[in-house]
């Protein structure tokens, strides 16, 4: 497939949750993880959106949505006044955007001609390649999701180990600004021992911001529609639980959302 095209899931032209300011958020199709708390299982397939469990298993497609670098840059430029006025820009998310790294490299290279701020929302499960090293030149911010620090629990949560994720964090550290995203899931990532270990771990890195994302069940209906079993058994965290954790991060010098 040409580097000039990407398989996309959806576009949000006025996003406010995926980086600073108002942002053009491009959600790409495909993800190497199968997170138990994922609220977008319709992004998993690497080719295009699917309509059933069988489509997931056989990598078949419900529909394809491909767009070129040129068409996306043209679309971004329609809104660039909003992005620049709010210190916003473009965020590519997913799924996992780095699965389509050659496209992403060309897309961000073009956007840099217009001095547009660029961010990547990633799970970090990638190899350190020449493409990634070049992409770094055109990327202003990384939003890195930390699913779990414990390798075994990470594999239970996502289906994959966390070695590549930690290697990726080491690679980008001190090269680009980093926001860490941590989903707060009862029985998994909210107990005192885990939060303490996460804070100590992140102190070893140059982290600009920590985003604490309380687990929610808004994706459950998608699983039902797609015929995919929803396997995570937990609860929605209480606000005071989340606030307590946020206060711990602030106390330890982290800027939090």
HUVENWO-V181537 format. One record per pair of residues at least 12 apart in sequence whose C-alpha atoms are under 7 Angstrom apart, sorted by the first residue. I is the first residue (numbers start at 1). J is the second residue. If there is no record, write none. Layout:
I;J / I;J
This chain:
3;102 / 3;103 / 4;68 / 4;69 / 4;103 / 4;106 / 5;66 / 5;67 / 5;68 / 5;69 / 5;103 / 6;66 / 6;67 / 6;68 / 6;100 / 6;103 / 7;28 / 7;29 / 7;47 / 7;48 / 7;64 / 7;65 / 7;66 / 7;67 / 8;27 / 8;28 / 8;29 / 8;65 / 8;66 / 9;27 / 9;28 / 9;29 / 9;43 / 9;49 / 9;65 / 10;26 / 10;27 / 11;25 / 11;26 / 11;27 / 12;24 / 12;25 / 12;26 / 13;25 / 18;91 / 19;119 / 20;87 / 20;88 / 21;83 / 21;86 / 21;87 / 21;88 / 22;82 / 22;83 / 22;86 / 22;88 / 22;89 / 23;83 / 23;88 / 23;89 / 23;90 / 23;91 / 24;76 / 24;89 / 24;90 / 24;91 / 25;90 / 25;91 / 25;92 / 25;93 / 26;91 / 26;92 / 26;93 / 27;92 / 27;93 / 27;94 / 27;95 / 28;93 / 28;94 / 28;95 / 28;96 / 28;97 / 29;43 / 29;44 / 29;45 / 29;46 / 29;47 / 29;48 / 29;94 / 29;95 / 30;43 / 30;44 / 30;45 / 30;46 / 30;47 / 30;94 / 30;95 / 30;96 / 31;43 / 31;44 / 31;45 / 31;46 / 31;95 / 31;96 / 33;158 / 33;159 / 33;160 / 34;158 / 34;159 / 35;157 / 35;158 / 36;157 / 36;158 / 36;231 / 36;232 / 37;232 / 39;218 / 39;219 / 40;219 / 43;94 / 43;95 / 44;95 / 45;59 / 47;61 / 48;61 / 48;62 / 48;63 / 48;64 / 48;65 / 49;61 / 49;62 / 49;63 / 49;64 / 50;62 / 51;226 / 52;226 / 52;227 / 53;226 / 53;227 / 53;228 / 69;107 / 73;111 / 88;117 / 89;116 / 89;117 / 89;118 / 90;117 / 90;118 / 90;119 / 91;118 / 91;119 / 91;120 / 91;121 / 92;119 / 92;120 / 92;121 / 93;120 / 93;121 / 93;122 / 96;122 / 96;123 / 97;122 / 101;131 / 102;131 / 105;135 / 108;138 / 109;138 / 112;138 / 117;140 / 118;139 / 118;140 / 118;141 / 119;139 / 119;140 / 119;141 / 119;142 / 120;141 / 120;142 / 120;143 / 121;142 / 121;143 / 121;144 / 122;143 / 122;144 / 122;145 / 123;144 / 123;145 / 123;165 / 124;144 / 124;164 / 124;165 / 124;168 / 125;164 / 125;165 / 126;164 / 127;164 / 140;176 / 140;177 / 141;176 / 141;177 / 141;178 / 142;177 / 142;178 / 142;179 / 143;178 / 143;179 / 143;180 / 143;181 / 144;179 / 144;180 / 144;181 / 145;180 / 145;181 / 145;182 / 146;180 / 146;181 / 146;182 / 147;182 / 147;183 / 173;205 / 173;206 / 174;206 / 177;208 / 178;207 / 178;208 / 179;207 / 179;208 / 179;209 / 179;210 / 180;209 / 180;210 / 180;211 / 181;210 / 181;211 / 181;212 / 182;211 / 182;212 / 182;213 / 183;212 / 183;213 / 183;214 / 183;215 / 184;212 / 184;213 / 184;214 / 184;215 / 185;214 / 185;215 / 186;234 / 186;235 / 186;237 / 187;234 / 199;249 / 208;255 / 209;254 / 209;255 / 209;256 / 210;254 / 210;255 / 210;256 / 210;257 / 211;256 / 211;257 / 212;257 / 214;237 / 215;236 / 215;237 / 216;236
